[in-house]
Amino acid sequence: MLPLPLNLATLAVSLIAALLLGWLLFHLAIQLGFRAKRLREQSDPGVLGLPFETVAIPGRSRKPLFGWWLPADESHRSVVILHGWGSNAEQMLPLAPPLHVGGYNVLLFDARNHGRSPGASFSSLPRFAEDLDAAIAWLQATQANAARSITVIGHSVGAGAALFSASRRDDVMAVVSLSAFAHPRWVTERYLRQVHLPAPIIDLVARYVEWVIGHRFATIAPMNTIKAIRCPVLLVHGDADRSVPISDARVIARSGAPGGLELLEIPGGDHDSSEQIPEYSPRLLAFLYAAEQRRP
């Protein structure tokens, strides 16, 4: 085989270099665009007058996840709470007082790349679910009596992770999903449309993200995972949510859950809706008490 002329060889090398540079820039753009911001806790449950201890939860990264354990007197019922993207355990604290008054132990923790937990190469719904599984394992290993009845509550991506985790477990008493999206593909499209990317680029980004996280979007989509959950599920969603529209919650609700499903729409509630917690906490507690009664 005759060697390429020098100018053609140079052109080929330049083309390969340009393709590699383009791939690197594409990779960096996706990583930066979808990276979760780090927001560290500034206070603790003590400011609400709640008893607590700081705990270290063994995680998948072999580095402990940061958490707070809020025990209730001699209670065998516990709630594990997982925050959303770019959030932390402190931002879920408004849920703790009504649960504690209701007789529930509470475990709040930070997923990887969030709050005071260790960093990781990337965050994703499946990794949130892995960290939730680690928190449940810690509860079962260190608080045997309190782990006799476990409920999981998640917000946004944390809600998707709670549903994904519960779809693969049979030791969860109930799941409460706060502001979950129905499908990660829809979230990706909403985000990328804001920067006016064409449909083929959006499809390329979606496929790339699936490759990075190691899961197809359809496999982890709440509208699909909920179909395998055998315990009661409560969906809570604000009808004024500007990040994830209420229509997503209604899609999930229509998918159904073998263990039973309720949808609670919060009038005027946005994506956080923490200010509405006093309003809907009686309904939340009633749901948990009913779920407890349904246990075999």
C-alpha positions in Angstrom: 0.0 0.0 0.0 1.4 3.4 -1.0 1.7 6.0 1.8 -0.7 8.9 1.7 0.7 12.1 0.3 1.9 14.4 3.0 -1.0 16.9 2.6 -3.6 14.1 2.7 -1.9 12.6 5.8 -1.9 16.0 7.5 -5.5 16.5 6.6 -6.4 13.1 8.1 -4.6 13.8 11.3 -6.2 17.2 11.5 -9.6 15.7 11.0 -9.1 13.0 13.7 -7.8 15.7 16.1 -10.9 17.9 15.3 -13.2 15.0 15.9 -11.5 14.1 19.2 -11.6 17.7 20.3 -15.3 18.0 19.4 -16.1 14.9 21.4 -14.2 16.2 24.4 -15.9 19.5 24.2 -19.3 17.8 23.9 -18.5 15.6 26.9 -17.4 18.6 29.0 -20.5 20.6 28.0 -22.8 17.8 29.0 -21.0 17.3 32.3 -21.0 21.0 33.2 -24.6 21.5 32.0 -26.0 18.7 34.1 -23.7 19.0 37.1 -25.5 19.4 40.4 -24.6 22.5 42.4 -23.1 21.9 45.9 -25.1 23.4 48.7 -23.8 22.7 52.2 -26.0 22.7 55.3 -25.9 25.9 57.4 -27.9 24.6 60.4 -29.2 21.3 61.9 -32.4 19.7 63.3 -31.5 21.3 66.7 -32.8 24.7 65.5 -36.3 23.1 65.3 -35.9 21.7 68.8 -35.6 18.1 67.5 -33.2 15.5 69.1 -30.7 14.3 66.6 -27.3 12.8 66.0 -25.0 13.1 63.0 -24.3 9.8 61.4 -22.0 8.4 58.7 -23.7 6.0 56.3 -21.4 3.6 54.3 -22.0 4.3 50.7 -21.2 2.8 47.3 -18.2 5.1 46.9 -16.6 3.6 50.0 -16.8 7.0 51.6 -19.5 7.7 54.2 -22.6 9.7 53.3 -23.5 12.5 55.7 -26.8 12.1 57.6 -28.9 13.1 60.6 -30.8 10.5 62.7 -33.8 11.9 64.6 -35.0 9.2 67.0 -38.6 9.1 68.4 -39.2 7.5 71.7 -39.3 3.7 71.3 -40.8 3.9 67.8 -40.5 1.0 65.4 -41.6 3.3 62.5 -39.0 5.2 60.5 -39.0 7.6 57.5 -35.9 7.9 55.2 -35.9 11.3 53.4 -34.0 12.0 50.2 -33.5 15.5 48.8 -33.6 16.6 45.1 -31.0 17.7 42.6 -28.7 20.4 44.0 -30.3 20.3 47.4 -29.4 18.7 50.7 -30.7 17.2 54.0 -31.3 20.6 55.5 -33.8 21.7 52.9 -35.9 18.6 53.7 -36.0 19.5 57.4 -39.5 21.1 57.3 -40.9 17.5 56.9 -39.3 16.3 60.1 -41.4 18.1 62.8 -44.8 16.7 61.7 -43.3 13.2 61.2 -41.6 13.3 64.6 -44.8 14.5 66.3 -46.5 11.6 64.6 -44.2 9.1 66.2 -41.8 8.5 63.4 -38.0 8.2 63.5 -36.5 10.3 60.7 -33.3 9.7 58.7 -32.1 12.6 56.5 -29.0 12.3 54.4 -27.0 13.8 51.6 -26.6 12.0 48.3 -23.1 11.9 46.7 -22.1 15.3 45.3 -24.6 17.0 47.6 -24.4 18.7 51.0 -21.6 17.3 53.1 -21.4 13.9 51.4 -18.4 13.0 49.3 -18.0 13.8 45.6 -18.3 11.5 42.7 -17.7 11.6 38.9 -21.4 12.4 38.3 -24.9 12.3 39.8 -27.9 10.5 38.4 -31.3 9.1 39.4 -29.8 5.6 39.7 -27.0 6.9 41.9 -29.5 8.7 44.1 -31.3 5.3 44.4 -28.0 3.6 45.3 -27.5 6.1 48.1 -31.0 5.6 49.3 -30.5 1.9 49.4 -27.3 2.5 51.4 -29.3 4.6 53.9 -31.9 1.9 54.3 -29.1 -0.7 54.8 -27.6 1.5 57.5 -31.0 1.8 59.2 -31.5 -1.9 59.2 -28.0 -2.7 60.4 -27.8 -0.1 63.2 -31.4 0.6 64.3 -33.1 -2.8 64.1 -36.2 -1.9 66.1 -36.7 1.3 64.3 -36.3 -0.4 61.0 -39.3 -2.7 61.5 -41.4 -0.3 59.4 -39.6 1.9 56.8 -41.2 4.6 54.6 -39.2 6.5 52.0 -39.8 10.1 50.9 -38.1 11.7 48.0 -38.2 15.1 46.3 -37.9 15.6 42.6 -34.9 13.4 41.4 -35.0 12.0 44.9 -38.6 11.1 44.4 -37.7 9.3 41.1 -35.0 7.5 43.0 -37.4 6.5 45.8 -39.8 5.0 43.3 -37.0 3.3 41.4 -35.6 1.8 44.7 -39.0 0.7 45.9 -39.8 -1.0 42.6 -36.9 -3.4 43.4 -37.6 -4.0 47.1 -40.2 -5.7 49.2 -39.2 -4.2 52.6 -40.6 -0.7 52.2 -43.9 0.0 53.9 -44.8 3.1 51.8 -43.4 5.6 49.4 -44.1 9.3 49.3 -43.1 11.1 46.1 -42.8 14.9 46.1 -42.8 16.6 42.7 -41.5 13.7 40.7 -41.1 13.9 37.0 -42.7 11.2 34.9 -39.9 10.5 32.5 -36.2 11.7 32.4 -36.3 12.1 28.6 -39.0 14.8 29.1 -36.8 16.6 31.7 -33.9 16.5 29.3 -36.0 17.9 26.5 -37.4 20.7 28.6 -34.0 21.7 29.8 -32.4 21.7 26.3 -35.2 23.5 24.6 -34.4 26.5 26.8 -31.1 26.9 24.9 -32.9 26.3 21.6 -31.1 23.2 20.6 -32.5 21.3 17.5 -34.2 18.0 18.0 -31.3 15.8 16.6 -28.9 17.3 19.1 -31.4 16.8 22.0 -31.7 13.1 20.9 -27.9 12.8 20.8 -27.6 14.3 24.3 -30.3 12.0 25.7 -28.6 8.9 24.3 -25.2 10.1 25.6 -26.6 10.6 29.1 -28.2 7.1 29.0 -24.7 5.8 28.1 -23.0 7.7 31.0 -25.5 6.6 33.7 -25.7 3.0 32.4 -29.5 2.9 32.3 -32.1 3.5 29.6 -34.4 6.4 30.5 -37.5 4.1 30.1 -36.1 1.7 32.7 -35.8 4.4 35.4 -38.8 6.5 34.5 -41.2 6.9 37.4 -44.2 6.4 35.1 -42.8 2.9 34.5 -41.1 2.0 37.8 -44.3 2.7 39.8 -45.9 -0.2 38.0 -43.7 -2.6 40.0 -44.2 -1.1 43.5 -46.1 -3.4 45.8 -46.6 -0.9 48.7 -48.9 2.1 48.9 -47.6 5.2 47.1 -48.6 8.9 47.7 -47.8 11.4 45.0 -47.7 15.0 46.2 -47.4 17.7 43.5 -48.0 21.4 43.4 -50.4 22.5 40.6 -48.2 25.6 40.0 -44.9 23.7 39.7 -42.8 25.6 37.2 -40.0 23.0 37.0 -42.1 19.8 36.7 -45.6 20.4 35.5 -48.5 18.8 37.4 -49.3 16.8 34.2 -46.3 14.6 35.0 -47.8 13.6 38.3 -51.1 12.8 36.6 -49.3 10.6 34.1 -47.6 8.7 36.9 -50.9 8.4 38.7 -52.6 6.9 35.6 -49.8 4.3 35.4 -51.0 2.9 38.7 -49.2 0.9 41.4 -50.0 -2.7 42.5 -49.9 -1.6 46.2 -52.3 1.3 45.7 -51.7 4.9 44.8 -53.0 8.3 45.8 -52.4 11.7 44.2 -52.5 14.8 46.3 -52.4 18.1 44.3 -51.3 21.2 46.3 -53.2 24.3 45.1 -50.6 27.0 44.3 -47.7 24.7 45.2 -44.4 25.2 43.3 -41.7 22.6 42.9 -40.5 23.0 46.5 -43.9 23.5 48.2 -42.2 23.4 51.7 -44.4 26.3 52.8 -47.4 24.0 52.2 -46.1 21.2 54.5 -48.3 22.3 57.5 -51.3 22.2 55.2 -50.8 18.7 53.7 -49.0 17.0 56.7 -52.3 15.7 58.2 -53.0 14.0 54.9 -49.4 12.7 54.8 -49.7 11.2 58.3 -53.1 9.7 57.5 -51.7 8.0 54.5 -48.8 6.6 56.5 -51.1 5.4 59.3 -53.4 3.7 56.7 -50.4 2.1 55.0 -49.2 0.7 58.4 -52.6 -0.8 59.0 -52.5 -2.6 55.6 -49.2 -4.3 56.3 -49.5 -8.1 56.6 
